[in-house]
Amino acid sequence: MRTPPANGPDSPGIPPLALRRMLAASRRQFVTAAVLLFTLVAVSIANPAFLSGQNLRDLLVQSAPVVIVGCGMTLVILIGEIDISVGSLLGLLAALMGVLASPQRLGLPIPLVIAGVLVAGAAIGLLNGLLVTRGRVPSIIATLGMLTVLRGVTELVMGGEWITNLPPSLRWFGTGSSLGFPFSLWVAAAVAMAIFALARFAPLGIRILAIGGNPDAAAIARISVPRTKLLVFALVGLLTGVAAVIAVPQQSVIESGIGAGFELVVVTAVVVGGTSIRGGYGGVVGTILAALLLGSIRTTLVFLDLGESAVYWERAIQGAFILVAVLADHLASRPGPDDSLAGARA
Amino acid sequence: MKLASRLALAAAVALAACNLALAQTSPATPPPSKKTVICLLPKKKGLPYFTTCAKGAEEAARELGNVELIYDGPTDGSPEKAASMVDRWTLRGVDVIAVSPNDPQVLGQAMKKAREKGIHVITWDADAAPEAREFMVNQATAKDIGYALVDAMAKDIGGEQPEGEVAIITATLTAANQNEWMRFMNERLAKYPKLSLVATKPSNEDQRLAFQIAQDLMKAHPRLKGIFGISSVAFPGAAEAVKQAGKSGSVLVTGLATPNDMKSYVHDGTVKSVVLWNTIDLGYLTVQTGAALASGKLKPGQTTLDAGRLGTKQIEKDQVLLGDILVFTKDNIDKFDF
């Protein structure tokens, strides 16, 4: 659900198509919530252990990185772009974290390590943004290139070897708890609330929606399109750094494959959550619900005890979700006779 | 016009990305020499298991003197990338290619092509179809490994008649090694009628996935007593999950991994036994076998091989056997550094 920027003095009026899309987006958040609820109830009936505190806690912890990066990705997709480099970026930041922190490598103090990871994430996000705004490379191609480049750089940084012996004070960020909840959940909740508030109430959020809805109109309304896009790309990079800080130290080893396929899960969460892949409509709440739904697929498959190859179905089911979501998006926004202008933009 | 130039730029960026990715995996071209060139391909480069194998291989190459060793493999474990490395070495005309195939089907084709070019091809660590290679350097028979794993679990659970539910986390469902081991694990489980195998799950050589699967298994099967992690990636992942769930000692984890990766889990009681062979010796024996094959000292039908510091090793048909399985416990694990 989203408040349309219709009443702002500079924003364009909402055409009927946009209204239909917006309704579709909010409807989809309900559908996602319903599917999630149905899954939880059905699996809990089949195997009551699913509802145990431990399991719900594990599900939330596993979904935390997807929620964190998904919030940033929602903004990127809202503005009409996409960033598919986040999986490799997570891998590179993991390697960087290991090299900075491991006593066998640089062995820097932990606050410096974390600052380094966050700064590097934001900087690479900014670079993505520059490729898109200054370089005028379509974002799907620019970030596809970065997906490959960053994976290559990761392997150079690791030097072909795993990083073990992470200092316990760093492991705490992945395994520690405060006030009875895992630290990673506090971080994910804080990020989700901040991005929700930013998207809904801050001028930046309004600008993002305006650009995603109609970039030409936004430019006429004197919104700086490139600067807003740069900010959003840098933000998703920064959030990938935040995700790395809480997700990577959960394991005892840093390997070069971390983050492979992560970008797909994140984009799927955003789209399944009801944000239009064409930009303009959607929101963070749907993304969070969808991230939890996607995160529960594998656990569900294990709990239903569907045989040894069931783990492989996870990807197939995720893929089916994204197809259904995009199809629903397409059907909801099929252009009518009055919508030729908006249709041409997509 | 604008679109065309954008596309051109995009294509250039994508190409540059591909080049970079290729450039960083290709081995440096060595200077021409009369040395025997032996290429050693691990399933996945960077794993401590294979890195220690490479250490032994280097040691053998140094000892032999006239051997030039190239150690390279895919850092993501992709069989397709591994096959393209074998193709590249075939084009270069190296003397020996030793492969640990992640997928015997995919690698088999490339290995056959290499053999047709007159290159000696052997497998080590994992096997491919017999016609794809001349010898296999086998760390231990599948039977030894399968039995040792089940016996270790039975001993760790303890009692006259060890009792409880156990589960296996394997590598991939197509991994030839693991499937053979599991066949013999099942055979050996018959000896312990009160141990019941409730689940077998793949982990795709991904520690995070192994960790999550172990978490799921413990909750889906609350009476679970033991988890086998039968790859060097699945084992530490499963141990970490048990430790974080606070079930160290009540859910026992055993499996195959290098001792250095498991030391902390052995000392905190999550793991009582680690089953493995000496990986340094495995790499050493592989290079010794390759060199003997290239110099003509090793021919099909032989029953022994003179393997440097390892002494004389048995050959069973086309399998060069490394021999003993090691079981690491908290009493001896600190004596090993690999």
Interface residues (C-beta under 8 A of the other chain):
Chain A: N47 A49 F50 S52 Q54 N55 D58 Q62 L131 G135 R136 V137 P138 I141 A142 L144 G145 M146 L147 T148 V149 R151 G152 E155 L156 M158 G160 E161 W162 T164 T175 Q250 Q251 S252 V253 E255 S256 G257 I258 A260 R298 T299 V302 F303 D305 E308 S309 V311 Y312
Chain B: R6 L9 A10 V13 A14 A16 A17 C18 L20 A21 Q24 T25 K45 G46 L47 P48 T51 T75 D76 G77 L173 A199 T200 K201 P202 D206 Q207 R208 L209 F211 Q212 I213 Q215 D216 L217 K219 A220 P222 P236 G237 E240 Q244 A245 N260 D261 S264
